[in-house]
Amino acid sequence: MHLLTKLTEWNAARQKVREMEMEQQGKCPDCSGRGIEMFPEKYLYSSHYICPGCNGSGLFEDWKK
Ligand SMILES: [Zn+2]
């Protein structure tokens, strides 16, 4: 599947750019510094969860660990 490979590469590249942007701002890439993660598909049960990447701090330093 050529298209799928391309799509995966594109996603990985986009993720890298995002991580760099968030690092410059000192924010966790997973939650954009909010400290919580939104799961639209689980919205009915709960609106948000503590971000597992940064443990809710929203800081890039904590996400890196
Ligand atoms: Zn986070």
N, CA, C, O and the ligand as a Tripos MOL2 file, in Angstrom:
@<TRIPOS>MOLECULE
protein
  261   259    66     0     0
PROTEIN
NO_CHARGES

@<TRIPOS>ATOM
      1 N           0.8450   -1.2180    0.0000 N.3       1 MET1
      2 CA          0.0000    0.0000    0.0000 C.3       1 MET1
      3 C           0.8720    1.2570    0.0000 C.2       1 MET1
      4 O           1.3820    1.6910    1.0330 O.2       1 MET1
      5 N           1.0200    1.8130   -1.1770 N.am      2 HIS2
      6 CA          1.8600    2.9930   -1.2990 C.3       2 HIS2
      7 C           1.2570    4.2290   -0.6180 C.2       2 HIS2
      8 O           1.9440    5.0020    0.0500 O.2       2 HIS2
      9 N          -0.0350    4.3740   -0.8160 N.am      3 LEU3
     10 CA         -0.7100    5.5560   -0.2780 C.3       3 LEU3
     11 C          -0.6390    5.5820    1.2470 C.2       3 LEU3
     12 O          -0.4480    6.6330    1.8590 O.2       3 LEU3
     13 N          -0.7960    4.4100    1.8400 N.am      4 LEU4
     14 CA         -0.7760    4.3250    3.2940 C.3       4 LEU4
     15 C           0.6040    4.6980    3.8450 C.2       4 LEU4
     16 O           0.7170    5.3660    4.8730 O.2       4 LEU4
     17 N           1.6460    4.2550    3.1430 N.am      5 THR5
     18 CA          3.0070    4.5920    3.5530 C.3       5 THR5
     19 C           3.2130    6.0980    3.4950 C.2       5 THR5
     20 O           3.7570    6.7030    4.4180 O.2       5 THR5
     21 N           2.7650    6.6940    2.3830 N.am      6 LYS6
     22 CA          2.8770    8.1420    2.2210 C.3       6 LYS6
     23 C           2.1450    8.8770    3.3380 C.2       6 LYS6
     24 O           2.6350    9.8590    3.8950 O.2       6 LYS6
     25 N           0.9840    8.3780    3.6380 N.am      7 LEU7
     26 CA          0.1480    9.0090    4.6620 C.3       7 LEU7
     27 C           0.8110    8.9230    6.0280 C.2       7 LEU7
     28 O           0.7760    9.8720    6.8110 O.2       7 LEU7
     29 N           1.4190    7.7670    6.3040 N.am      8 THR8
     30 CA          2.1050    7.5690    7.5740 C.3       8 THR8
     31 C           3.3040    8.5020    7.6830 C.2       8 THR8
     32 O           3.5540    9.1030    8.7270 O.2       8 THR8
     33 N           4.0500    8.6090    6.5580 N.am      9 GLU9
     34 CA          5.2130    9.5100    6.5360 C.3       9 GLU9
     35 C           4.7770   10.9440    6.7620 C.2       9 GLU9
     36 O           5.4020   11.6890    7.5160 O.2       9 GLU9
     37 N           3.6950   11.3170    6.0970 N.am     10 TRP10
     38 CA          3.1810   12.6860    6.2000 C.3      10 TRP10
     39 C           2.7570   12.9850    7.6290 C.2      10 TRP10
     40 O           3.0220   14.0670    8.1520 O.2      10 TRP10
     41 N           2.1020   12.0250    8.2510 N.am     11 ASN11
     42 CA          1.6660   12.1900    9.6350 C.3      11 ASN11
     43 C           2.8470   12.3240   10.5790 C.2      11 ASN11
     44 O           2.8280   13.1370   11.5040 O.2      11 ASN11
     45 N           3.8850   11.5140   10.3370 N.am     12 ALA12
     46 CA          5.0750   11.5470   11.1820 C.3      12 ALA12
     47 C           5.7690   12.8980   11.0490 C.2      12 ALA12
     48 O           6.2290   13.4690   12.0380 O.2      12 ALA12
     49 N           5.8400   13.4040    9.8160 N.am     13 ALA13
     50 CA          6.4700   14.6950    9.5680 C.3      13 ALA13
     51 C           5.6790   15.8110   10.2390 C.2      13 ALA13
     52 O           6.2520   16.7270   10.8280 O.2      13 ALA13
     53 N           4.3880   15.7220   10.1440 N.am     14 ARG14
     54 CA          3.5250   16.7310   10.7490 C.3      14 ARG14
     55 C           3.6610   16.7080   12.2720 C.2      14 ARG14
     56 O           3.6580   17.7500   12.9270 O.2      14 ARG14
     57 N           3.7810   15.4980   12.8180 N.am     15 GLN15
     58 CA          3.9340   15.3350   14.2530 C.3      15 GLN15
     59 C           5.2380   15.9640   14.7310 C.2      15 GLN15
     60 O           5.2890   16.6110   15.7770 O.2      15 GLN15
     61 N           6.3000   15.7590   13.9320 N.am     16 LYS16
     62 CA          7.6090   16.3290   14.2710 C.3      16 LYS16
     63 C           7.5410   17.8510   14.3270 C.2      16 LYS16
     64 O           8.0290   18.4690   15.2740 O.2      16 LYS16
     65 N           6.9290   18.4500   13.3020 N.am     17 VAL17
     66 CA          6.7960   19.9030   13.2430 C.3      17 VAL17
     67 C           6.0340   20.4100   14.4600 C.2      17 VAL17
     68 O           6.3990   21.4180   15.0640 O.2      17 VAL17
     69 N           4.9840   19.7000   14.8040 N.am     18 ARG18
     70 CA          4.1690   20.0890   15.9420 C.3      18 ARG18
     71 C           4.9660   20.0180   17.2460 C.2      18 ARG18
     72 O           4.8720   20.9020   18.0970 O.2      18 ARG18
     73 N           5.7540   18.9460   17.3820 N.am     19 GLU19
     74 CA          6.5740   18.7900   18.5840 C.3      19 GLU19
     75 C           7.5590   19.9460   18.7150 C.2      19 GLU19
     76 O           7.7900   20.4620   19.8090 O.2      19 GLU19
     77 N           8.1400   20.3470   17.5760 N.am     20 MET20
     78 CA          9.1030   21.4500   17.6040 C.3      20 MET20
     79 C           8.4290   22.7640   17.9990 C.2      20 MET20
     80 O           8.9690   23.5500   18.7780 O.2      20 MET20
     81 N           7.2470   22.9780   17.4460 N.am     21 GLU21
     82 CA          6.4950   24.1950   17.7900 C.3      21 GLU21
     83 C           6.1640   24.2310   19.2750 C.2      21 GLU21
     84 O           6.3030   25.2600   19.9370 O.2      21 GLU21
     85 N           5.7240   23.0880   19.7800 N.am     22 MET22
     86 CA          5.3440   23.0010   21.1880 C.3      22 MET22
     87 C           6.5560   23.1500   22.0960 C.2      22 MET22
     88 O           6.4710   23.7250   23.1810 O.2      22 MET22
     89 N           7.7020   22.6160   21.6280 N.am     23 GLU23
     90 CA          8.9290   22.7460   22.4190 C.3      23 GLU23
     91 C           9.3150   24.2160   22.5560 C.2      23 GLU23
     92 O           9.7160   24.6630   23.6300 O.2      23 GLU23
     93 N           9.1900   24.9570   21.4650 N.am     24 GLN24
     94 CA          9.5180   26.3820   21.5020 C.3      24 GLN24
     95 C           8.6100   27.1310   22.4720 C.2      24 GLN24
     96 O           9.0270   28.0820   23.1320 O.2      24 GLN24
     97 N           7.3620   26.6800   22.5410 N.am     25 GLN25
     98 CA          6.4100   27.3410   23.4350 C.3      25 GLN25
     99 C           6.4270   26.7450   24.8360 C.2      25 GLN25
    100 O           5.7820   27.2530   25.7540 O.2      25 GLN25
    101 N           7.2000   25.6260   24.9850 N.am     26 GLY26
    102 CA          7.2930   24.9820   26.2850 C.3      26 GLY26
    103 C           6.0410   24.2370   26.6740 C.2      26 GLY26
    104 O           5.7770   24.0090   27.8550 O.2      26 GLY26
    105 N           5.2600   23.8540   25.6580 N.am     27 LYS27
    106 CA          4.0000   23.1760   25.9510 C.3      27 LYS27
    107 C           4.0380   21.7040   25.5690 C.2      27 LYS27
    108 O           4.7700   21.3060   24.6630 O.2      27 LYS27
    109 N           3.2550   20.9120   26.2550 N.am     28 CYS28
    110 CA          3.1280   19.4900   25.9520 C.3      28 CYS28
    111 C           2.4430   19.3070   24.5980 C.2      28 CYS28
    112 O           1.3570   19.8450   24.3850 O.2      28 CYS28
    113 N           3.0710   18.5420   23.6620 N.am     29 PRO29
    114 CA          2.4920   18.3430   22.3240 C.3      29 PRO29
    115 C           1.1900   17.5430   22.3440 C.2      29 PRO29
    116 O           0.3600   17.6780   21.4450 O.2      29 PRO29
    117 N           1.0200   16.7290   23.3470 N.am     30 ASP30
    118 CA         -0.1760   15.8860   23.4060 C.3      30 ASP30
    119 C          -1.4350   16.6830   23.7060 C.2      30 ASP30
    120 O          -2.5030   16.3940   23.1670 O.2      30 ASP30
    121 N          -1.3090   17.6730   24.5570 N.am     31 CYS31
    122 CA         -2.5060   18.3930   25.0060 C.3      31 CYS31
    123 C          -2.4110   19.8920   24.7230 C.2      31 CYS31
    124 O          -3.2780   20.6550   25.1470 O.2      31 CYS31
    125 N          -1.3640   20.3210   24.0110 N.am     32 SER32
    126 CA         -1.1590   21.7360   23.6800 C.3      32 SER32
    127 C          -1.0700   22.5980   24.9380 C.2      32 SER32
    128 O          -1.4540   23.7680   24.9250 O.2      32 SER32
    129 N          -0.5620   22.0160   26.0220 N.am     33 GLY33
    130 CA         -0.3450   22.7810   27.2390 C.3      33 GLY33
    131 C          -1.5720   22.9060   28.1290 C.2      33 GLY33
    132 O          -1.5380   23.6110   29.1380 O.2      33 GLY33
    133 N          -2.6630   22.2220   27.7610 N.am     34 ARG34
    134 CA         -3.8820   22.3120   28.5700 C.3      34 ARG34
    135 C          -3.8170   21.4270   29.8080 C.2      34 ARG34
    136 O          -4.4730   21.6960   30.8140 O.2      34 ARG34
    137 N          -3.0040   20.3530   29.7190 N.am     35 GLY35
    138 CA         -2.9200   19.4280   30.8470 C.3      35 GLY35
    139 C          -4.0090   18.3680   30.8220 C.2      35 GLY35
    140 O          -4.0100   17.4480   31.6400 O.2      35 GLY35
    141 N          -4.9270   18.5010   29.8870 N.am     36 ILE36
    142 CA         -5.9840   17.4930   29.7410 C.3      36 ILE36
    143 C          -6.0750   17.0680   28.2850 C.2      36 ILE36
    144 O          -5.7130   17.8230   27.3830 O.2      36 ILE36
    145 N          -6.5550   15.8690   28.0670 N.am     37 GLU37
    146 CA         -6.7350   15.3750   26.7140 C.3      37 GLU37
    147 C          -8.2150   15.2400   26.4260 C.2      37 GLU37
    148 O          -8.9840   14.7530   27.2540 O.2      37 GLU37
    149 N          -8.6030   15.6790   25.2330 N.am     38 MET38
    150 CA         -9.9950   15.5770   24.8360 C.3      38 MET38
    151 C         -10.1880   14.3260   23.9860 C.2      38 MET38
    152 O          -9.4100   14.0550   23.0710 O.2      38 MET38
    153 N         -11.2180   13.5820   24.2970 N.am     39 PHE39
    154 CA        -11.5590   12.4110   23.5010 C.3      39 PHE39
    155 C         -13.0020   12.5590   23.0230 C.2      39 PHE39
    156 O         -13.9420   12.1830   23.7230 O.2      39 PHE39
    157 N         -13.1600   13.1010   21.8450 N.am     40 PRO40
    158 CA        -14.5210   13.3560   21.3370 C.3      40 PRO40
    159 C         -15.4050   12.1140   21.3180 C.2      40 PRO40
    160 O         -16.6100   12.1900   21.5600 O.2      40 PRO40
    161 N         -14.7880   10.9670   21.0270 N.am     41 GLU41
    162 CA        -15.5700    9.7270   20.9320 C.3      41 GLU41
    163 C         -16.0740    9.2620   22.2960 C.2      41 GLU41
    164 O         -16.9950    8.4520   22.3900 O.2      41 GLU41
    165 N         -15.4450    9.7970   23.3650 N.am     42 LYS42
    166 CA        -15.8680    9.4060   24.7120 C.3      42 LYS42
    167 C         -16.5680   10.5670   25.4160 C.2      42 LYS42
    168 O         -16.7390   10.5730   26.6350 O.2      42 LYS42
    169 N         -16.9560   11.5240   24.6270 N.am     43 TYR43
    170 CA        -17.5060   12.7560   25.1890 C.3      43 TYR43
    171 C         -18.7160   12.5000   26.0780 C.2      43 TYR43
    172 O         -18.9590   13.2270   27.0410 O.2      43 TYR43
    173 N         -19.4680   11.4600   25.7420 N.am     44 LEU44
    174 CA        -20.6880   11.1550   26.4990 C.3      44 LEU44
    175 C         -20.3800   10.7340   27.9270 C.2      44 LEU44
    176 O         -21.1760   10.9630   28.8390 O.2      44 LEU44
    177 N         -19.2110   10.1130   28.1150 N.am     45 TYR45
    178 CA        -18.8800    9.5920   29.4260 C.3      45 TYR45
    179 C         -18.1460   10.6250   30.2830 C.2      45 TYR45
    180 O         -18.4420   10.8160   31.4630 O.2      45 TYR45
    181 N         -17.1760   11.2850   29.6380 N.am     46 SER46
    182 CA        -16.4080   12.2780   30.3720 C.3      46 SER46
    183 C         -15.8220   13.2680   29.3770 C.2      46 SER46
    184 O         -15.4000   12.8640   28.2930 O.2      46 SER46
    185 N         -15.7850   14.5230   29.7060 N.am     47 SER47
    186 CA        -15.3450   15.5350   28.7550 C.3      47 SER47
    187 C         -13.8330   15.5890   28.6130 C.2      47 SER47
    188 O         -13.3310   15.9680   27.5550 O.2      47 SER47
    189 N         -13.0960   15.2180   29.6550 N.am     48 HIS48
    190 CA        -11.6500   15.2840   29.5650 C.3      48 HIS48
    191 C         -10.9610   14.3390   30.5430 C.2      48 HIS48
    192 O         -11.5530   13.8670   31.5140 O.2      48 HIS48
    193 N          -9.6940   14.0830   30.2500 N.am     49 TYR49
    194 CA         -8.8590   13.2440   31.1060 C.3      49 TYR49
    195 C          -7.5390   13.9650   31.3420 C.2      49 TYR49
    196 O          -7.1330   14.8100   30.5430 O.2      49 TYR49
    197 N          -6.8790   13.6330   32.4290 N.am     50 ILE50
    198 CA         -5.5410   14.1570   32.6580 C.3      50 ILE50
    199 C          -4.6440   13.6290   31.5410 C.2      50 ILE50
    200 O          -4.6500   12.4340   31.2440 O.2      50 ILE50
    201 N          -3.8860   14.5120   30.9320 N.am     51 CYS51
    202 CA         -3.0140   14.1290   29.8370 C.3      51 CYS51
    203 C          -1.9360   13.1600   30.3260 C.2      51 CYS51
    204 O          -1.1920   13.4890   31.2500 O.2      51 CYS51
    205 N          -1.8370   11.9580   29.7160 N.am     52 PRO52
    206 CA         -0.8400   10.9800   30.1490 C.3      52 PRO52
    207 C           0.5860   11.3920   29.7640 C.2      52 PRO52
    208 O           1.5550   10.9270   30.3650 O.2      52 PRO52
    209 N           0.7070   12.2660   28.7600 N.am     53 GLY53
    210 CA          2.0260   12.6810   28.2840 C.3      53 GLY53
    211 C           2.7490   13.5530   29.2930 C.2      53 GLY53
    212 O           3.9510   13.3870   29.5050 O.2      53 GLY53
    213 N           2.0400   14.4730   29.9120 N.am     54 CYS54
    214 CA          2.6790   15.4360   30.8120 C.3      54 CYS54
    215 C           2.1420   15.3220   32.2290 C.2      54 CYS54
    216 O           2.5170   16.1030   33.1030 O.2      54 CYS54
    217 N           1.2660   14.3540   32.4590 N.am     55 ASN55
    218 CA          0.6650   14.1530   33.7740 C.3      55 ASN55
    219 C          -0.1300   15.3590   34.2570 C.2      55 ASN55
    220 O          -0.2600   15.5990   35.4570 O.2      55 ASN55
    221 N          -0.6530   16.1040   33.3040 N.am     56 GLY56
    222 CA         -1.5400   17.2030   33.6720 C.3      56 GLY56
    223 C          -0.8600   18.5440   33.8750 C.2      56 GLY56
    224 O          -1.5250   19.5420   34.1510 O.2      56 GLY56
    225 N           0.4600   18.5790   33.7410 N.am     57 SER57
    226 CA          1.1550   19.8480   33.9560 C.3      57 SER57
    227 C           1.0910   20.7400   32.7150 C.2      57 SER57
    228 O           1.1160   21.9660   32.8180 O.2      57 SER57
    229 N           1.0060   20.0960   31.5190 N.am     58 GLY58
    230 CA          0.9440   20.8530   30.2720 C.3      58 GLY58
    231 C           2.2910   21.3800   29.8210 C.2      58 GLY58
    232 O           2.3700   22.1690   28.8790 O.2      58 GLY58
    233 N           3.3560   20.9470   30.4910 N.am     59 LEU59
    234 CA          4.6880   21.4520   30.1740 C.3      59 LEU59
    235 C           5.4720   20.4880   29.2880 C.2      59 LEU59
    236 O           5.4070   19.2700   29.4540 O.2      59 LEU59
    237 N           6.2110   21.0630   28.3450 N.am     60 PHE60
    238 CA          7.0260   20.2540   27.4470 C.3      60 PHE60
    239 C           8.0700   19.4600   28.2170 C.2      60 PHE60
    240 O           8.3630   18.3140   27.8800 O.2      60 PHE60
    241 N           8.6310   20.0780   29.2570 N.am     61 GLU61
    242 CA          9.6660   19.4230   30.0690 C.3      61 GLU61
    243 C           9.1580   18.1160   30.6590 C.2      61 GLU61
    244 O           9.8890   17.1260   30.6980 O.2      61 GLU61
    245 N           7.9220   18.1080   31.1140 N.am     62 ASP62
    246 CA          7.3650   16.9000   31.7210 C.3      62 ASP62
    247 C           7.0040   15.8750   30.6590 C.2      62 ASP62
    248 O           7.1020   14.6700   30.8930 O.2      62 ASP62
    249 N           6.5810   16.3550   29.4790 N.am     63 TRP63
    250 CA          6.2190   15.4530   28.3880 C.3      63 TRP63
    251 C           7.4300   14.6880   27.8870 C.2      63 TRP63
    252 O           7.3220   13.5260   27.4940 O.2      63 TRP63
    253 N           8.6070   15.3550   27.9030 N.am     64 LYS64
    254 CA          9.8420   14.7880   27.3610 C.3      64 LYS64
    255 C          10.2960   13.5590   28.1420 C.2      64 LYS64
    256 O          10.9550   12.6810   27.5860 O.2      64 LYS64
    257 N           9.9530   13.4920   29.4090 N.am     65 LYS65
    258 CA         10.4480   12.4250   30.2950 C.3      65 LYS65
    259 C           9.9270   11.0380   29.8960 C.2      65 LYS65
    260 O          10.2560   10.0450   30.5440 O.2      65 LYS65
    261 ZN          0.0210   17.0200   28.0470 Zn       66 ZN66
@<TRIPOS>BOND
     1     1     2 1
     2     2     3 1
     3     3     4 2
     4     3     5 am
     5     5     6 1
     6     6     7 1
     7     7     8 2
     8     7     9 am
     9     9    10 1
    10    10    11 1
    11    11    12 2
    12    11    13 am
    13    13    14 1
    14    14    15 1
    15    15    16 2
    16    15    17 am
    17    17    18 1
    18    18    19 1
    19    19    20 2
    20    19    21 am
    21    21    22 1
    22    22    23 1
    23    23    24 2
    24    23    25 am
    25    25    26 1
    26    26    27 1
    27    27    28 2
    28    27    29 am
    29    29    30 1
    30    30    31 1
    31    31    32 2
    32    31    33 am
    33    33    34 1
    34    34    35 1
    35    35    36 2
    36    35    37 am
    37    37    38 1
    38    38    39 1
    39    39    40 2
    40    39    41 am
    41    41    42 1
    42    42    43 1
    43    43    44 2
    44    43    45 am
    45    45    46 1
    46    46    47 1
    47    47    48 2
    48    47    49 am
    49    49    50 1
    50    50    51 1
    51    51    52 2
    52    51    53 am
    53    53    54 1
    54    54    55 1
    55    55    56 2
    56    55    57 am
    57    57    58 1
    58    58    59 1
    59    59    60 2
    60    59    61 am
    61    61    62 1
    62    62    63 1
    63    63    64 2
    64    63    65 am
    65    65    66 1
    66    66    67 1
    67    67    68 2
    68    67    69 am
    69    69    70 1
    70    70    71 1
    71    71    72 2
    72    71    73 am
    73    73    74 1
    74    74    75 1
    75    75    76 2
    76    75    77 am
    77    77    78 1
    78    78    79 1
    79    79    80 2
    80    79    81 am
    81    81    82 1
    82    82    83 1
    83    83    84 2
    84    83    85 am
    85    85    86 1
    86    86    87 1
    87    87    88 2
    88    87    89 am
    89    89    90 1
    90    90    91 1
    91    91    92 2
    92    91    93 am
    93    93    94 1
    94    94    95 1
    95    95    96 2
    96    95    97 am
    97    97    98 1
    98    98    99 1
    99    99   100 2
   100    99   101 am
   101   101   102 1
   102   102   103 1
   103   103   104 2
   104   103   105 am
   105   105   106 1
   106   106   107 1
   107   107   108 2
   108   107   109 am
   109   109   110 1
   110   110   111 1
   111   111   112 2
   112   111   113 am
   113   113   114 1
   114   114   115 1
   115   115   116 2
   116   115   117 am
   117   117   118 1
   118   118   119 1
   119   119   120 2
   120   119   121 am
   121   121   122 1
   122   122   123 1
   123   123   124 2
   124   123   125 am
   125   125   126 1
   126   126   127 1
   127   127   128 2
   128   127   129 am
   129   129   130 1
   130   130   131 1
   131   131   132 2
   132   131   133 am
   133   133   134 1
   134   134   135 1
   135   135   136 2
   136   135   137 am
   137   137   138 1
   138   138   139 1
   139   139   140 2
   140   139   141 am
   141   141   142 1
   142   142   143 1
   143   143   144 2
   144   143   145 am
   145   145   146 1
   146   146   147 1
   147   147   148 2
   148   147   149 am
   149   149   150 1
   150   150   151 1
   151   151   152 2
   152   151   153 am
   153   153   154 1
   154   154   155 1
   155   155   156 2
   156   155   157 am
   157   157   158 1
   158   158   159 1
   159   159   160 2
   160   159   161 am
   161   161   162 1
   162   162   163 1
   163   163   164 2
   164   163   165 am
   165   165   166 1
   166   166   167 1
   167   167   168 2
   168   167   169 am
   169   169   170 1
   170   170   171 1
   171   171   172 2
   172   171   173 am
   173   173   174 1
   174   174   175 1
   175   175   176 2
   176   175   177 am
   177   177   178 1
   178   178   179 1
   179   179   180 2
   180   179   181 am
   181   181   182 1
   182   182   183 1
   183   183   184 2
   184   183   185 am
   185   185   186 1
   186   186   187 1
   187   187   188 2
   188   187   189 am
   189   189   190 1
   190   190   191 1
   191   191   192 2
   192   191   193 am
   193   193   194 1
   194   194   195 1
   195   195   196 2
   196   195   197 am
   197   197   198 1
   198   198   199 1
   199   199   200 2
   200   199   201 am
   201   201   202 1
   202   202   203 1
   203   203   204 2
   204   203   205 am
   205   205   206 1
   206   206   207 1
   207   207   208 2
   208   207   209 am
   209   209   210 1
   210   210   211 1
   211   211   212 2
   212   211   213 am
   213   213   214 1
   214   214   215 1
   215   215   216 2
   216   215   217 am
   217   217   218 1
   218   218   219 1
   219   219   220 2
   220   219   221 am
   221   221   222 1
   222   222   223 1
   223   223   224 2
   224   223   225 am
   225   225   226 1
   226   226   227 1
   227   227   228 2
   228   227   229 am
   229   229   230 1
   230   230   231 1
   231   231   232 2
   232   231   233 am
   233   233   234 1
   234   234   235 1
   235   235   236 2
   236   235   237 am
   237   237   238 1
   238   238   239 1
   239   239   240 2
   240   239   241 am
   241   241   242 1
   242   242   243 1
   243   243   244 2
   244   243   245 am
   245   245   246 1
   246   246   247 1
   247   247   248 2
   248   247   249 am
   249   249   250 1
   250   250   251 1
   251   251   252 2
   252   251   253 am
   253   253   254 1
   254   254   255 1
   255   255   256 2
   256   255   257 am
   257   257   258 1
   258   258   259 1
   259   259   260 2
@<TRIPOS>SUBSTRUCTURE
     1 MET1         2 RESIDUE 1 A MET
     2 HIS2         6 RESIDUE 1 A HIS
     3 LEU3        10 RESIDUE 1 A LEU
     4 LEU4        14 RESIDUE 1 A LEU
     5 THR5        18 RESIDUE 1 A THR
     6 LYS6        22 RESIDUE 1 A LYS
     7 LEU7        26 RESIDUE 1 A LEU
     8 THR8        30 RESIDUE 1 A THR
     9 GLU9        34 RESIDUE 1 A GLU
    10 TRP10       38 RESIDUE 1 A TRP
    11 ASN11       42 RESIDUE 1 A ASN
    12 ALA12       46 RESIDUE 1 A ALA
    13 ALA13       50 RESIDUE 1 A ALA
    14 ARG14       54 RESIDUE 1 A ARG
    15 GLN15       58 RESIDUE 1 A GLN
    16 LYS16       62 RESIDUE 1 A LYS
    17 VAL17       66 RESIDUE 1 A VAL
    18 ARG18       70 RESIDUE 1 A ARG
    19 GLU19       74 RESIDUE 1 A GLU
    20 MET20       78 RESIDUE 1 A MET
    21 GLU21       82 RESIDUE 1 A GLU
    22 MET22       86 RESIDUE 1 A MET
    23 GLU23       90 RESIDUE 1 A GLU
    24 GLN24       94 RESIDUE 1 A GLN
    25 GLN25       98 RESIDUE 1 A GLN
    26 GLY26      102 RESIDUE 1 A GLY
    27 LYS27      106 RESIDUE 1 A LYS
    28 CYS28      110 RESIDUE 1 A CYS
    29 PRO29      114 RESIDUE 1 A PRO
    30 ASP30      118 RESIDUE 1 A ASP
    31 CYS31      122 RESIDUE 1 A CYS
    32 SER32      126 RESIDUE 1 A SER
    33 GLY33      130 RESIDUE 1 A GLY
    34 ARG34      134 RESIDUE 1 A ARG
    35 GLY35      138 RESIDUE 1 A GLY
    36 ILE36      142 RESIDUE 1 A ILE
    37 GLU37      146 RESIDUE 1 A GLU
    38 MET38      150 RESIDUE 1 A MET
    39 PHE39      154 RESIDUE 1 A PHE
    40 PRO40      158 RESIDUE 1 A PRO
    41 GLU41      162 RESIDUE 1 A GLU
    42 LYS42      166 RESIDUE 1 A LYS
    43 TYR43      170 RESIDUE 1 A TYR
    44 LEU44      174 RESIDUE 1 A LEU
    45 TYR45      178 RESIDUE 1 A TYR
    46 SER46      182 RESIDUE 1 A SER
    47 SER47      186 RESIDUE 1 A SER
    48 HIS48      190 RESIDUE 1 A HIS
    49 TYR49      194 RESIDUE 1 A TYR
    50 ILE50      198 RESIDUE 1 A ILE
    51 CYS51      202 RESIDUE 1 A CYS
    52 PRO52      206 RESIDUE 1 A PRO
    53 GLY53      210 RESIDUE 1 A GLY
    54 CYS54      214 RESIDUE 1 A CYS
    55 ASN55      218 RESIDUE 1 A ASN
    56 GLY56      222 RESIDUE 1 A GLY
    57 SER57      226 RESIDUE 1 A SER
    58 GLY58      230 RESIDUE 1 A GLY
    59 LEU59      234 RESIDUE 1 A LEU
    60 PHE60      238 RESIDUE 1 A PHE
    61 GLU61      242 RESIDUE 1 A GLU
    62 ASP62      246 RESIDUE 1 A ASP
    63 TRP63      250 RESIDUE 1 A TRP
    64 LYS64      254 RESIDUE 1 A LYS
    65 LYS65      258 RESIDUE 1 A LYS
    66 ZN66       261 GROUP 0 **** ****
